[in-house]
Amino acid sequence: PIRFVAEAFGAVVDWDAATQTTTITI
């Protein structure tokens, strides 16, 4: 999953259910 990879790099993963998009902040 992208969340696991992103969090492994110390990123913050936000899920927007309204638009069904994922925002990854490094």
Rosetta blueprint (number, residue, H / E / L):
1 P L
2 I H
3 R H
4 F H
5 V H
6 A H
7 E H
8 A H
9 F L
10 G L
11 A L
12 V E
13 V E
14 D E
15 W E
16 D E
17 A L
18 A L
19 T L
20 Q L
21 T E
22 T E
23 T E
24 I E
25 T E
26 I L
